């Protein structure tokens, strides 16, 4: 795990700095609570850990694998 120290208003760039995937900004610090702002494309899901765990628990497990059909000799 990478741990980075940031102050309120500072950002962390995710991905290539010239073309980042997104950014995370420290929006506000109040006592022991930190508010973070995430700027990512809409097609990238961002979830709190407890929500991500609920999503994973709700999905049925995948059994086996899908392989391409064998080609028939002509």
N, CA, C and O atoms as a CHARMM CRD file, in Angstrom:
* protein
*
  296
    1    1 UNK  N      0.84300  -1.16900   0.00000 PROA 1      0.00000
    2    1 UNK  CA     0.00000   0.00000   0.00000 PROA 1      0.00000
    3    1 UNK  C      0.89100   1.23600   0.00000 PROA 1      0.00000
    4    1 UNK  O      1.85400   1.32800   0.76200 PROA 1      0.00000
    5    2 UNK  N      0.55800   2.16300  -0.85100 PROA 2      0.00000
    6    2 UNK  CA     1.24800   3.44700  -0.90600 PROA 2      0.00000
    7    2 UNK  C      0.50600   4.42500  -0.01200 PROA 2      0.00000
    8    2 UNK  O     -0.70800   4.58000  -0.14700 PROA 2      0.00000
    9    3 UNK  N      1.20600   5.08500   0.89400 PROA 3      0.00000
   10    3 UNK  CA     0.60400   6.08700   1.77700 PROA 3      0.00000
   11    3 UNK  C      1.22200   7.42900   1.43100 PROA 3      0.00000
   12    3 UNK  O      2.44300   7.58500   1.46000 PROA 3      0.00000
   13    4 UNK  N      0.37000   8.40400   1.10200 PROA 4      0.00000
   14    4 UNK  CA     0.82500   9.73100   0.70000 PROA 4      0.00000
   15    4 UNK  C      0.21500  10.75500   1.64100 PROA 4      0.00000
   16    4 UNK  O     -0.97900  10.69400   1.93200 PROA 4      0.00000
   17    5 UNK  N      1.01300  11.68800   2.11600 PROA 5      0.00000
   18    5 UNK  CA     0.51900  12.76400   2.95800 PROA 5      0.00000
   19    5 UNK  C      0.11700  13.93700   2.08100 PROA 5      0.00000
   20    5 UNK  O      0.90400  14.40000   1.25600 PROA 5      0.00000
   21    6 UNK  N     -1.10600  14.41900   2.25800 PROA 6      0.00000
   22    6 UNK  CA    -1.62300  15.56600   1.50200 PROA 6      0.00000
   23    6 UNK  C     -2.33500  16.48900   2.47000 PROA 6      0.00000
   24    6 UNK  O     -2.88600  16.04500   3.47700 PROA 6      0.00000
   25    7 UNK  N     -2.32200  17.78000   2.16000 PROA 7      0.00000
   26    7 UNK  CA    -3.06000  18.76700   2.93900 PROA 7      0.00000
   27    7 UNK  C     -4.37900  19.06100   2.23600 PROA 7      0.00000
   28    7 UNK  O     -4.57200  18.69300   1.07700 PROA 7      0.00000
   29    8 UNK  N     -5.27100  19.71800   2.93600 PROA 8      0.00000
   30    8 UNK  CA    -6.55200  20.10000   2.35800 PROA 8      0.00000
   31    8 UNK  C     -6.33800  20.88900   1.06400 PROA 8      0.00000
   32    8 UNK  O     -5.54600  21.83000   1.02000 PROA 8      0.00000
   33    9 UNK  N     -7.05500  20.49000   0.02000 PROA 9      0.00000
   34    9 UNK  CA    -6.94600  21.15200  -1.27900 PROA 9      0.00000
   35    9 UNK  C     -5.90800  20.54400  -2.20900 PROA 9      0.00000
   36    9 UNK  O     -5.89400  20.85600  -3.40000 PROA 9      0.00000
   37   10 UNK  N     -5.04200  19.68500  -1.69300 PROA 10     0.00000
   38   10 UNK  CA    -4.01700  19.05500  -2.53000 PROA 10     0.00000
   39   10 UNK  C     -4.56800  17.79000  -3.19000 PROA 10     0.00000
   40   10 UNK  O     -5.53200  17.19300  -2.71100 PROA 10     0.00000
   41   11 UNK  N     -3.94000  17.39700  -4.29400 PROA 11     0.00000
   42   11 UNK  CA    -4.42100  16.27100  -5.09100 PROA 11     0.00000
   43   11 UNK  C     -3.36800  15.19500  -5.27300 PROA 11     0.00000
   44   11 UNK  O     -2.17200  15.42800  -5.09600 PROA 11     0.00000
   45   12 UNK  N     -3.84400  14.01200  -5.63300 PROA 12     0.00000
   46   12 UNK  CA    -3.01500  12.89300  -6.05400 PROA 12     0.00000
   47   12 UNK  C     -3.48600  12.54200  -7.46000 PROA 12     0.00000
   48   12 UNK  O     -4.68300  12.37500  -7.69300 PROA 12     0.00000
   49   13 UNK  N     -2.54100  12.42900  -8.40300 PROA 13     0.00000
   50   13 UNK  CA    -2.85400  12.09500  -9.79100 PROA 13     0.00000
   51   13 UNK  C     -2.68800  10.59200  -9.97200 PROA 13     0.00000
   52   13 UNK  O     -1.66200  10.02800  -9.59300 PROA 13     0.00000
   53   14 UNK  N     -3.70300   9.93800 -10.55400 PROA 14     0.00000
   54   14 UNK  CA    -3.67700   8.49300 -10.77500 PROA 14     0.00000
   55   14 UNK  C     -3.38600   8.24000 -12.25300 PROA 14     0.00000
   56   14 UNK  O     -4.11700   8.71100 -13.12300 PROA 14     0.00000
   57   15 UNK  N     -2.32100   7.49800 -12.53200 PROA 15     0.00000
   58   15 UNK  CA    -1.94500   7.18600 -13.91400 PROA 15     0.00000
   59   15 UNK  C     -0.89000   8.14100 -14.44200 PROA 15     0.00000
   60   15 UNK  O     -0.23600   8.84600 -13.67400 PROA 15     0.00000
   61   16 UNK  N     -0.73000   8.15900 -15.74700 PROA 16     0.00000
   62   16 UNK  CA     0.25000   8.99000 -16.44000 PROA 16     0.00000
   63   16 UNK  C     -0.06100  10.46700 -16.20300 PROA 16     0.00000
   64   16 UNK  O     -1.16000  10.90900 -16.53800 PROA 16     0.00000
   65   17 UNK  N      0.85900  11.24400 -15.64000 PROA 17     0.00000
   66   17 UNK  CA     0.59000  12.65800 -15.37600 PROA 17     0.00000
   67   17 UNK  C      0.17700  13.44800 -16.62700 PROA 17     0.00000
   68   17 UNK  O     -0.58100  14.41200 -16.52100 PROA 17     0.00000
   69   18 UNK  N      0.66300  13.05300 -17.80100 PROA 18     0.00000
   70   18 UNK  CA     0.30400  13.75200 -19.03700 PROA 18     0.00000
   71   18 UNK  C     -1.12400  13.42200 -19.47100 PROA 18     0.00000
   72   18 UNK  O     -1.77100  14.23000 -20.13700 PROA 18     0.00000
   73   19 UNK  N     -1.61900  12.23800 -19.09600 PROA 19     0.00000
   74   19 UNK  CA    -2.96700  11.80100 -19.45500 PROA 19     0.00000
   75   19 UNK  C     -3.51100  10.94000 -18.31600 PROA 19     0.00000
   76   19 UNK  O     -3.65100   9.72800 -18.47400 PROA 19     0.00000
   77   20 UNK  N     -3.82100  11.55500 -17.16700 PROA 20     0.00000
   78   20 UNK  CA    -4.19200  10.76000 -15.98400 PROA 20     0.00000
   79   20 UNK  C     -5.53900  10.06400 -16.12100 PROA 20     0.00000
   80   20 UNK  O     -6.43300  10.53200 -16.82600 PROA 20     0.00000
   81   21 UNK  N     -5.66400   8.93200 -15.42900 PROA 21     0.00000
   82   21 UNK  CA    -6.93900   8.22300 -15.34400 PROA 21     0.00000
   83   21 UNK  C     -7.91100   9.07600 -14.53700 PROA 21     0.00000
   84   21 UNK  O     -9.09700   9.15500 -14.85700 PROA 21     0.00000
   85   22 UNK  N     -7.39700   9.71100 -13.48800 PROA 22     0.00000
   86   22 UNK  CA    -8.22400  10.55500 -12.63300 PROA 22     0.00000
   87   22 UNK  C     -7.40500  11.17500 -11.52600 PROA 22     0.00000
   88   22 UNK  O     -6.19200  10.98300 -11.44500 PROA 22     0.00000
   89   23 UNK  N     -8.08600  11.92600 -10.67000 PROA 23     0.00000
   90   23 UNK  CA    -7.41400  12.55900  -9.53500 PROA 23     0.00000
   91   23 UNK  C     -8.23800  12.35100  -8.26900 PROA 23     0.00000
   92   23 UNK  O     -9.45200  12.15500  -8.31700 PROA 23     0.00000
   93   24 UNK  N     -7.53900  12.40100  -7.13300 PROA 24     0.00000
   94   24 UNK  CA    -8.17500  12.35500  -5.82700 PROA 24     0.00000
   95   24 UNK  C     -7.72500  13.61900  -5.09200 PROA 24     0.00000
   96   24 UNK  O     -6.53000  13.88800  -4.97300 PROA 24     0.00000
   97   25 UNK  N     -8.70200  14.39300  -4.60200 PROA 25     0.00000
   98   25 UNK  CA    -8.40100  15.64500  -3.91200 PROA 25     0.00000
   99   25 UNK  C     -8.88000  15.55700  -2.46500 PROA 25     0.00000
  100   25 UNK  O     -9.95900  15.03400  -2.18600 PROA 25     0.00000
  101   26 UNK  N     -8.05900  16.07800  -1.55000 PROA 26     0.00000
  102   26 UNK  CA    -8.48200  16.20600  -0.15500 PROA 26     0.00000
  103   26 UNK  C     -9.37300  17.44100  -0.11200 PROA 26     0.00000
  104   26 UNK  O     -8.88300  18.57000  -0.16300 PROA 26     0.00000
  105   27 UNK  N    -10.69200  17.22100  -0.01900 PROA 27     0.00000
  106   27 UNK  CA   -11.64600  18.32300  -0.08600 PROA 27     0.00000
  107   27 UNK  C    -11.74200  19.07200   1.24300 PROA 27     0.00000
  108   27 UNK  O    -11.81100  20.30000   1.27000 PROA 27     0.00000
  109   28 UNK  N    -11.74400  18.31900   2.34200 PROA 28     0.00000
  110   28 UNK  CA   -11.93100  18.95600   3.64200 PROA 28     0.00000
  111   28 UNK  C    -11.43700  18.04000   4.74300 PROA 28     0.00000
  112   28 UNK  O    -11.57300  16.82000   4.65100 PROA 28     0.00000
  113   29 UNK  N    -10.86300  18.62400   5.78300 PROA 29     0.00000
  114   29 UNK  CA   -10.45400  17.87900   6.96700 PROA 29     0.00000
  115   29 UNK  C    -11.14100  18.53800   8.16400 PROA 29     0.00000
  116   29 UNK  O    -10.94600  19.72600   8.42200 PROA 29     0.00000
  117   30 UNK  N    -11.94500  17.76100   8.89000 PROA 30     0.00000
  118   30 UNK  CA   -12.63900  18.23600  10.08900 PROA 30     0.00000
  119   30 UNK  C    -12.40700  17.23100  11.19300 PROA 30     0.00000
  120   30 UNK  O    -13.00400  16.15400  11.18100 PROA 30     0.00000
  121   31 UNK  N    -11.56300  17.55300  12.13600 PROA 31     0.00000
  122   31 UNK  CA   -11.26100  16.62300  13.22700 PROA 31     0.00000
  123   31 UNK  C    -10.65700  15.35000  12.68200 PROA 31     0.00000
  124   31 UNK  O     -9.61800  15.38000  12.02200 PROA 31     0.00000
  125   32 UNK  N    -11.30900  14.22500  12.95600 PROA 32     0.00000
  126   32 UNK  CA   -10.81900  12.92700  12.48900 PROA 32     0.00000
  127   32 UNK  C    -11.43500  12.51100  11.16400 PROA 32     0.00000
  128   32 UNK  O    -11.17000  11.40300  10.69600 PROA 32     0.00000
  129   33 UNK  N    -12.24900  13.36000  10.54200 PROA 33     0.00000
  130   33 UNK  CA   -12.92100  13.02100   9.28000 PROA 33     0.00000
  131   33 UNK  C    -12.24300  13.73900   8.12500 PROA 33     0.00000
  132   33 UNK  O    -11.88500  14.91300   8.22100 PROA 33     0.00000
  133   34 UNK  N    -12.07800  13.01300   7.04200 PROA 34     0.00000
  134   34 UNK  CA   -11.47300  13.56200   5.82900 PROA 34     0.00000
  135   34 UNK  C    -12.46100  13.37200   4.69000 PROA 34     0.00000
  136   34 UNK  O    -12.95800  12.26500   4.48200 PROA 34     0.00000
  137   35 UNK  N    -12.75100  14.43600   3.95000 PROA 35     0.00000
  138   35 UNK  CA   -13.61600  14.33500   2.77200 PROA 35     0.00000
  139   35 UNK  C    -12.71300  14.32200   1.54700 PROA 35     0.00000
  140   35 UNK  O    -11.84100  15.17600   1.39000 PROA 35     0.00000
  141   36 UNK  N    -12.93900  13.33700   0.68100 PROA 36     0.00000
  142   36 UNK  CA   -12.14400  13.19200  -0.53500 PROA 36     0.00000
  143   36 UNK  C    -13.02500  13.45000  -1.74900 PROA 36     0.00000
  144   36 UNK  O    -14.20200  13.09300  -1.76400 PROA 36     0.00000
  145   37 UNK  N    -12.44000  14.07300  -2.76200 PROA 37     0.00000
  146   37 UNK  CA   -13.13000  14.26200  -4.02800 PROA 37     0.00000
  147   37 UNK  C    -12.43900  13.42900  -5.09400 PROA 37     0.00000
  148   37 UNK  O    -11.21200  13.43200  -5.19300 PROA 37     0.00000
  149   38 UNK  N    -13.23000  12.71200  -5.89700 PROA 38     0.00000
  150   38 UNK  CA   -12.69400  11.84500  -6.93900 PROA 38     0.00000
  151   38 UNK  C    -13.12000  12.37300  -8.29900 PROA 38     0.00000
  152   38 UNK  O    -14.30600  12.60400  -8.53300 PROA 38     0.00000
  153   39 UNK  N    -12.16900  12.56400  -9.18900 PROA 39     0.00000
  154   39 UNK  CA   -12.46400  12.99800 -10.56100 PROA 39     0.00000
  155   39 UNK  C    -11.97200  11.90600 -11.50600 PROA 39     0.00000
  156   39 UNK  O    -10.79000  11.84000 -11.84300 PROA 39     0.00000
  157   40 UNK  N    -12.90600  11.05000 -11.92600 PROA 40     0.00000
  158   40 UNK  CA   -12.62000   9.94100 -12.82200 PROA 40     0.00000
  159   40 UNK  C    -13.68100   9.91400 -13.90600 PROA 40     0.00000
  160   40 UNK  O    -14.77500  10.44100 -13.70200 PROA 40     0.00000
  161   41 UNK  N    -13.39000   9.31300 -15.05800 PROA 41     0.00000
  162   41 UNK  CA   -14.43300   9.14400 -16.07800 PROA 41     0.00000
  163   41 UNK  C    -15.59000   8.31800 -15.50000 PROA 41     0.00000
  164   41 UNK  O    -15.37800   7.45800 -14.64500 PROA 41     0.00000
  165   42 UNK  N    -16.80700   8.58400 -15.97100 PROA 42     0.00000
  166   42 UNK  CA   -17.99600   7.89200 -15.44900 PROA 42     0.00000
  167   42 UNK  C    -17.93900   6.38200 -15.62500 PROA 42     0.00000
  168   42 UNK  O    -18.56600   5.65500 -14.85500 PROA 42     0.00000
  169   43 UNK  N    -17.19500   5.88600 -16.62700 PROA 43     0.00000
  170   43 UNK  CA   -17.14900   4.43700 -16.84200 PROA 43     0.00000
  171   43 UNK  C    -16.27600   3.70900 -15.82100 PROA 43     0.00000
  172   43 UNK  O    -16.25700   2.47800 -15.80600 PROA 43     0.00000
  173   44 UNK  N    -15.56000   4.43200 -14.97600 PROA 44     0.00000
  174   44 UNK  CA   -14.75000   3.82200 -13.92400 PROA 44     0.00000
  175   44 UNK  C    -15.54900   3.86600 -12.62900 PROA 44     0.00000
  176   44 UNK  O    -15.91200   4.94000 -12.15000 PROA 44     0.00000
  177   45 UNK  N    -15.82200   2.68000 -12.06100 PROA 45     0.00000
  178   45 UNK  CA   -16.56700   2.60400 -10.80900 PROA 45     0.00000
  179   45 UNK  C    -15.67300   2.98000  -9.63800 PROA 45     0.00000
  180   45 UNK  O    -14.52400   2.54500  -9.55800 PROA 45     0.00000
  181   46 UNK  N    -16.20400   3.78700  -8.73200 PROA 46     0.00000
  182   46 UNK  CA   -15.51600   4.14500  -7.48800 PROA 46     0.00000
  183   46 UNK  C    -16.50300   3.86700  -6.35600 PROA 46     0.00000
  184   46 UNK  O    -17.60000   4.42300  -6.33200 PROA 46     0.00000
  185   47 UNK  N    -16.10300   2.99400  -5.40900 PROA 47     0.00000
  186   47 UNK  CA   -16.98800   2.59900  -4.31400 PROA 47     0.00000
  187   47 UNK  C    -16.24600   2.66400  -2.98700 PROA 47     0.00000
  188   47 UNK  O    -15.03100   2.47500  -2.93100 PROA 47     0.00000
  189   48 UNK  N    -16.99300   2.93200  -1.91500 PROA 48     0.00000
  190   48 UNK  CA   -16.44100   2.74900  -0.57100 PROA 48     0.00000
  191   48 UNK  C    -16.24800   1.24900  -0.37800 PROA 48     0.00000
  192   48 UNK  O    -16.95000   0.45900  -1.00900 PROA 48     0.00000
  193   49 UNK  N    -15.32200   0.84000   0.46900 PROA 49     0.00000
  194   49 UNK  CA   -15.00900  -0.58200   0.66500 PROA 49     0.00000
  195   49 UNK  C    -16.24900  -1.37600   1.05800 PROA 49     0.00000
  196   49 UNK  O    -16.47300  -2.45800   0.51500 PROA 49     0.00000
  197   50 UNK  N    -17.06500  -0.86800   1.99100 PROA 50     0.00000
  198   50 UNK  CA   -18.21500  -1.65400   2.44100 PROA 50     0.00000
  199   50 UNK  C    -19.23100  -1.85300   1.31700 PROA 50     0.00000
  200   50 UNK  O    -19.89400  -2.88900   1.27100 PROA 50     0.00000
  201   51 UNK  N    -19.36400  -0.89600   0.42500 PROA 51     0.00000
  202   51 UNK  CA   -20.26700  -1.03900  -0.72100 PROA 51     0.00000
  203   51 UNK  C    -19.67300  -2.03100  -1.72800 PROA 51     0.00000
  204   51 UNK  O    -20.39700  -2.86100  -2.27800 PROA 51     0.00000
  205   52 UNK  N    -18.37200  -1.94900  -1.96800 PROA 52     0.00000
  206   52 UNK  CA   -17.70900  -2.89100  -2.88200 PROA 52     0.00000
  207   52 UNK  C    -17.88200  -4.32500  -2.37700 PROA 52     0.00000
  208   52 UNK  O    -18.12500  -5.23500  -3.16900 PROA 52     0.00000
  209   53 UNK  N    -17.75900  -4.52800  -1.06500 PROA 53     0.00000
  210   53 UNK  CA   -17.94800  -5.85900  -0.48400 PROA 53     0.00000
  211   53 UNK  C    -19.38200  -6.35900  -0.68600 PROA 53     0.00000
  212   53 UNK  O    -19.59400  -7.53700  -0.97400 PROA 53     0.00000
  213   54 UNK  N    -20.37300  -5.45800  -0.53300 PROA 54     0.00000
  214   54 UNK  CA   -21.77100  -5.84500  -0.76100 PROA 54     0.00000
  215   54 UNK  C    -22.00200  -6.23300  -2.22000 PROA 54     0.00000
  216   54 UNK  O    -22.71800  -7.19600  -2.49900 PROA 54     0.00000
  217   55 UNK  N    -21.40800  -5.49900  -3.14200 PROA 55     0.00000
  218   55 UNK  CA   -21.54800  -5.80400  -4.56900 PROA 55     0.00000
  219   55 UNK  C    -20.96500  -7.17900  -4.86000 PROA 55     0.00000
  220   55 UNK  O    -21.57600  -7.97800  -5.56900 PROA 55     0.00000
  221   56 UNK  N    -19.78300  -7.45400  -4.31500 PROA 56     0.00000
  222   56 UNK  CA   -19.14500  -8.75500  -4.53600 PROA 56     0.00000
  223   56 UNK  C    -19.96500  -9.88400  -3.92600 PROA 56     0.00000
  224   56 UNK  O    -20.07200 -10.95700  -4.52000 PROA 56     0.00000
  225   57 UNK  N    -20.54200  -9.66400  -2.75800 PROA 57     0.00000
  226   57 UNK  CA   -21.33500 -10.70300  -2.09200 PROA 57     0.00000
  227   57 UNK  C    -22.62300 -10.99400  -2.85800 PROA 57     0.00000
  228   57 UNK  O    -23.13200 -12.11300  -2.80200 PROA 57     0.00000
  229   58 UNK  N    -23.15600 -10.00600  -3.57000 PROA 58     0.00000
  230   58 UNK  CA   -24.41900 -10.17400  -4.29800 PROA 58     0.00000
  231   58 UNK  C    -24.24600 -10.88900  -5.62600 PROA 58     0.00000
  232   58 UNK  O    -25.21800 -11.42100  -6.16200 PROA 58     0.00000
  233   59 UNK  N    -23.04500 -10.91700  -6.16800 PROA 59     0.00000
  234   59 UNK  CA   -22.80700 -11.56500  -7.46400 PROA 59     0.00000
  235   59 UNK  C    -22.64600 -13.06400  -7.27500 PROA 59     0.00000
  236   59 UNK  O    -21.92500 -13.50200  -6.37900 PROA 59     0.00000
  237   60 UNK  N    -23.31300 -13.85700  -8.11200 PROA 60     0.00000
  238   60 UNK  CA   -23.11300 -15.30700  -8.01400 PROA 60     0.00000
  239   60 UNK  C    -21.68900 -15.66100  -8.46100 PROA 60     0.00000
  240   60 UNK  O    -21.14700 -15.02900  -9.36800 PROA 60     0.00000
  241   61 UNK  N    -21.09400 -16.65900  -7.83400 PROA 61     0.00000
  242   61 UNK  CA   -19.73000 -17.03600  -8.22800 PROA 61     0.00000
  243   61 UNK  C    -19.69300 -17.59500  -9.65400 PROA 61     0.00000
  244   61 UNK  O    -20.63700 -18.24100 -10.10600 PROA 61     0.00000
  245   62 UNK  N    -18.60600 -17.33800 -10.33400 PROA 62     0.00000
  246   62 UNK  CA   -18.41500 -17.86000 -11.68500 PROA 62     0.00000
  247   62 UNK  C    -17.75400 -19.22600 -11.56700 PROA 62     0.00000
  248   62 UNK  O    -16.71000 -19.36600 -10.93100 PROA 62     0.00000
  249   63 UNK  N    -18.37100 -20.23500 -12.18700 PROA 63     0.00000
  250   63 UNK  CA   -17.83800 -21.59600 -12.13200 PROA 63     0.00000
  251   63 UNK  C    -17.37800 -21.98200 -13.52900 PROA 63     0.00000
  252   63 UNK  O    -18.11600 -21.81600 -14.50000 PROA 63     0.00000
  253   64 UNK  N    -16.17300 -22.49000 -13.62600 PROA 64     0.00000
  254   64 UNK  CA   -15.64800 -22.91400 -14.92000 PROA 64     0.00000
  255   64 UNK  C    -15.14300 -21.73100 -15.73200 PROA 64     0.00000
  256   64 UNK  O    -14.98000 -20.62500 -15.21700 PROA 64     0.00000
  257   65 UNK  N    -14.90300 -21.98400 -16.99100 PROA 65     0.00000
  258   65 UNK  CA   -14.42100 -20.91700 -17.86800 PROA 65     0.00000
  259   65 UNK  C    -15.03200 -21.10100 -19.25500 PROA 65     0.00000
  260   65 UNK  O    -15.48100 -22.18700 -19.62200 PROA 65     0.00000
  261   66 UNK  N    -15.03300 -20.02600 -19.99600 PROA 66     0.00000
  262   66 UNK  CA   -15.56900 -20.05900 -21.35600 PROA 66     0.00000
  263   66 UNK  C    -14.39900 -20.14100 -22.32100 PROA 66     0.00000
  264   66 UNK  O    -13.45900 -19.34800 -22.25800 PROA 66     0.00000
  265   67 UNK  N    -14.47800 -21.11900 -23.21500 PROA 67     0.00000
  266   67 UNK  CA   -13.41500 -21.28200 -24.20800 PROA 67     0.00000
  267   67 UNK  C    -14.01500 -21.15500 -25.60600 PROA 67     0.00000
  268   67 UNK  O    -15.18200 -21.48800 -25.81500 PROA 67     0.00000
  269   68 UNK  N    -13.22600 -20.67700 -26.55500 PROA 68     0.00000
  270   68 UNK  CA   -13.75100 -20.58800 -27.92400 PROA 68     0.00000
  271   68 UNK  C    -14.09400 -21.97800 -28.45800 PROA 68     0.00000
  272   68 UNK  O    -13.45100 -22.96700 -28.10700 PROA 68     0.00000
  273   69 UNK  N    -15.10300 -22.03500 -29.30100 PROA 69     0.00000
  274   69 UNK  CA   -15.50700 -23.30200 -29.92100 PROA 69     0.00000
  275   69 UNK  C    -14.37500 -23.80800 -30.81600 PROA 69     0.00000
  276   69 UNK  O    -13.64200 -23.02700 -31.42400 PROA 69     0.00000
  277   70 UNK  N    -14.25400 -25.13300 -30.88000 PROA 70     0.00000
  278   70 UNK  CA   -13.24300 -25.72700 -31.74100 PROA 70     0.00000
  279   70 UNK  C    -13.63300 -25.49900 -33.20400 PROA 70     0.00000
  280   70 UNK  O    -14.80700 -25.57700 -33.56600 PROA 70     0.00000
  281   71 UNK  N    -12.64100 -25.22200 -34.02400 PROA 71     0.00000
  282   71 UNK  CA   -12.90700 -25.00700 -35.45900 PROA 71     0.00000
  283   71 UNK  C    -13.08900 -26.34900 -36.14100 PROA 71     0.00000
  284   71 UNK  O    -12.37800 -27.30900 -35.84300 PROA 71     0.00000
  285   72 UNK  N    -14.04100 -26.41400 -37.05500 PROA 72     0.00000
  286   72 UNK  CA   -14.27000 -27.64000 -37.82100 PROA 72     0.00000
  287   72 UNK  C    -13.38500 -27.64400 -39.05800 PROA 72     0.00000
  288   72 UNK  O    -13.23200 -26.62400 -39.73000 PROA 72     0.00000
  289   73 UNK  N    -12.81200 -28.78400 -39.34700 PROA 73     0.00000
  290   73 UNK  CA   -11.97400 -28.91200 -40.55600 PROA 73     0.00000
  291   73 UNK  C    -12.87500 -28.95200 -41.76600 PROA 73     0.00000
  292   73 UNK  O    -13.91100 -29.61700 -41.75500 PROA 73     0.00000
  293   74 UNK  N    -12.48800 -28.24500 -42.81100 PROA 74     0.00000
  294   74 UNK  CA   -13.29800 -28.23000 -44.03100 PROA 74     0.00000
  295   74 UNK  C    -12.61100 -28.94700 -45.15500 PROA 74     0.00000
  296   74 UNK  O    -13.15400 -29.03000 -46.25700 PROA 74     0.00000
